[in-house]
Amino acid sequence: MSDLPARVHIAEVGPREGFQFEPPGIPTAEKIRLIDALSETGVPEIECASFVNPKVVPQMADVFDIAAGIAKRDGVIHGCMWLNEKGFLQARDSGLHTPALTSGSASDTFLLKNNNRTPEQQLDGQRKLRQLYSDHGLGSGPVYLFTAFGCNYEGDIPVAKAMERAADLVSICEDAGTPPACITLCDTIGAADPVQVRALVDAVRSRWPDYPVALHLHDTRGLGIANAMAGLELGVARFDASVGGLGGCPFAGNRSAAGNVATEELALLCDRMGVETGIDLAALVEAARLAEEIVGHPLPGKLSKAGLFNRRP
Amino acid sequence: MSDLPARVHIAEVGPREGFQFEPPGIPTAEKIRLIDALSETGVPEIECASFVNPKVVPQMADVFDIAAGIAKRDGVIHGCMWLNEKGFLQARDSGLHTPALTSGSASDTFLLKNNNRTPEQQLDGQRKLRQLYSDHGLGSGPVYLFTAFGCNYEGDIPVAKAMERAADLVSICEDAGTPPACITLCDTIGAADPVQVRALVDAVRSRWPDYPVALHLHDTRGLGIANAMAGLELGVARFDASVGGLGGCPFAGNRSAAGNVATEELALLCDRMGVETGIDLAALVEAARLAEEIVGHPLPGKLSKAGLFNRRP
């Protein structure tokens, strides 16, 4: 029936994806408070912020203060994101963890509409970034394939198309002598279903059996946790998720569309399936409640509202 | 990998479970409006109301007006629930569909706390009800096993315990010469996980291969759709669900706990897995929005907020 991993690595992306989606004005101290609370939950990795243009994304204008203010903790990677060389260099200066991130989009239309780049321009930019990473002594890093399953403009993305774009990114890493640390398939707009997850994970696995597959799933249409289960049962052992389901889906064309799979619900699913996460579920549920308090409105996650079920009262 | 059914029967329980959970005062005309909208979606069965004591459940004081006011439609079963002989007789008078419902609880403590009955009293009552059904010419009907996976008082319910209580109810039906039309396993408080769903479905199937298994799942802790997928992949072909996720979980000890799995998300999952439901998804999403409008607050369902994904734009 399944090929469950013994342990999964869940990367918490709420502080980046979530606070980026909220209206500007959340105090830096509150963002730090949430990251520090998350650091105490056993989550092994937290994406704290994005190094992007503060004129375009004012929510991230305080990234350096966040980086300087959070409490580092052994065993917790405090990471971040960026889109170009300038962002990477700022991220390096910040002291946050900077994995050698190579990214692209399975949908060319999505890439053009959201990043104003052709596939060729994207690959050229990623090649230069990869060189810059090497210049800074960075080895292998993750490959992120956005809109791996579908996009608003192109609809379903065929597996062959996603594989073609994934291969472009894998080649950049391999050509630099730094093969991918993992290949993260992103359901950027929450379009995927379990059938698609299985098909693409299988295809990536067959072609690159040595590179771990990761899933970055959105719960835009309520299938997020079913997609995660499909991945888990194929042995996928790396997931992104956001506490409380913090964040929305900016590309769903609707501000009330749900964001990432809620970290605490993914951790609960893992726990119930007998898969180790290293996460203290009760602490994570408290962090989800804190996130809700900070943003000042209900988040999509359900577990934090109901509370954990006591299996042996 | 799976034993998916070709087609599933989804019973919409939102008007009963949902309106029962909302504060009293929703106009009867609005309840009828939702039921009529649901009748046009292709959903084959709708639980419209409960025949219970209006002093205890004032939300259901207008059951007769609802029953009289809804538009009947070929191919749609408009059903209802009751807890005792008086409720059944009222239900018969109302003209709503009255399946010969036999029910009990896997958790004895839950039964005592919520219905003030011992298992023996419950079985005695169900035996009398079954006799009454036969007196009214009703043949086989569904068996409902509440708290089949867990309860707030007893925690996890072992498979053996659930099977024992299920066997009691099955015997009542068999002894009356009316074997169960199906055995509905209810995750009444939203405590289940896919491992438990598989274990209990397997056990019921092995013992009673001739009686179809149905699942009544709550999404209290975010695992509802994963539990549904586990059931689907074992070939379960009958589900209860509520439009928009209407309703809460009165037993979770928290008014903001989520209710049943959202019908439109379950229907989407089925559609994506290649399982026929007969449901017009776009119409059902509109009905979920109508439900949200009627109750005047956001419902837990996510698909109705994001909208359907256009796979071939």
Contacts between the chains, C-beta under 8 A, distances in Angstrom:
chain1	res1	chain2	res2	distance
A	1	B	1	7.6
A	1	B	198	7.9
A	150	B	309	6.3
A	150	B	311	7.0
A	152	B	310	7.6
A	152	B	313	7.4
A	153	B	313	6.6
A	154	B	313	7.1
A	155	B	309	7.8
A	155	B	310	5.9
A	155	B	311	4.7
A	155	B	312	4.8
A	155	B	313	4.8
A	156	B	311	4.7
A	156	B	312	7.1
A	189	B	309	7.6
A	190	B	306	6.7
A	190	B	309	7.7
A	191	B	309	4.6
A	191	B	311	7.9
A	193	B	268	7.9
A	193	B	269	7.1
A	193	B	272	3.4
A	193	B	273	7.1
A	194	B	229	6.4
A	194	B	269	7.7
A	194	B	272	7.2
A	194	B	273	6.8
A	195	B	272	6.0
A	195	B	273	6.1
A	195	B	274	7.3
A	196	B	272	7.8
A	198	B	1	7.9
A	219	B	302	6.2
A	220	B	302	6.5
A	220	B	306	4.5
A	220	B	309	7.9
A	221	B	265	6.9
A	221	B	268	6.3
A	221	B	302	6.0
A	221	B	303	4.5
A	221	B	306	5.4
A	221	B	308	7.7
A	221	B	309	6.4
A	222	B	225	6.0
A	222	B	262	6.1
A	222	B	265	3.5
A	222	B	268	7.1
A	222	B	301	6.5
A	222	B	302	4.4
A	222	B	303	5.1
A	223	B	225	6.3
A	223	B	265	6.9
A	223	B	268	6.7
A	223	B	269	6.0
A	223	B	272	7.3
A	225	B	222	6.0
A	225	B	223	6.3
A	225	B	225	5.9
A	225	B	226	4.8
A	226	B	225	4.8
A	226	B	226	5.2
A	226	B	228	7.6
A	226	B	229	4.6
A	226	B	269	6.1
A	228	B	226	7.6
A	229	B	194	6.4
A	229	B	226	4.6
A	229	B	229	6.4
A	229	B	230	7.7
A	230	B	229	7.7
A	249	B	306	6.8
A	252	B	306	4.8
A	252	B	307	7.4
A	253	B	307	7.5
A	254	B	305	6.3
A	254	B	306	5.7
A	254	B	307	6.4
A	256	B	298	7.7
A	256	B	305	4.4
A	256	B	306	7.9
A	257	B	302	7.3
A	257	B	305	5.7
A	257	B	306	3.9
A	257	B	307	8.0
A	258	B	302	4.4
A	258	B	305	7.0
A	258	B	306	6.8
A	262	B	222	6.1
A	265	B	221	6.9
A	265	B	222	3.5
A	265	B	223	6.8
A	268	B	193	7.9
A	268	B	221	6.3
A	268	B	222	7.0
A	268	B	223	6.7
A	269	B	193	7.0
A	269	B	194	7.7
A	269	B	223	6.0
A	269	B	226	6.1
A	272	B	193	3.4
A	272	B	194	7.3
A	272	B	195	6.1
A	272	B	196	7.8
A	272	B	223	7.3
A	273	B	193	7.1
A	273	B	194	6.9
A	273	B	195	6.1
A	274	B	195	7.4
A	298	B	256	7.7
A	298	B	298	7.5
A	300	B	302	6.5
A	301	B	222	6.6
A	302	B	219	6.2
A	302	B	220	6.5
A	302	B	221	6.0
A	302	B	222	4.4
A	302	B	257	7.3
A	302	B	258	4.4
A	302	B	300	6.5
A	303	B	221	4.5
A	303	B	222	5.1
A	305	B	254	6.3
A	305	B	256	4.3
A	305	B	257	5.7
A	305	B	258	7.1
A	306	B	190	6.7
A	306	B	220	4.5
A	306	B	221	5.4
A	306	B	249	6.7
A	306	B	252	4.7
A	306	B	254	5.7
A	306	B	256	7.8
A	306	B	257	3.8
A	306	B	258	6.8
A	307	B	252	7.3
A	307	B	253	7.4
A	307	B	254	6.4
A	307	B	257	8.0
A	308	B	221	7.7
A	309	B	150	6.4
A	309	B	152	8.0
A	309	B	155	7.8
A	309	B	189	7.6
A	309	B	190	7.7
A	309	B	191	4.6
A	309	B	220	7.9
A	309	B	221	6.4
A	310	B	152	7.6
A	310	B	155	5.9
A	311	B	150	7.0
A	311	B	155	4.7
A	311	B	156	4.7
A	311	B	191	7.9
A	312	B	155	4.8
A	312	B	156	7.1
A	313	B	152	7.3
A	313	B	153	6.6
A	313	B	154	7.1
A	313	B	155	4.9
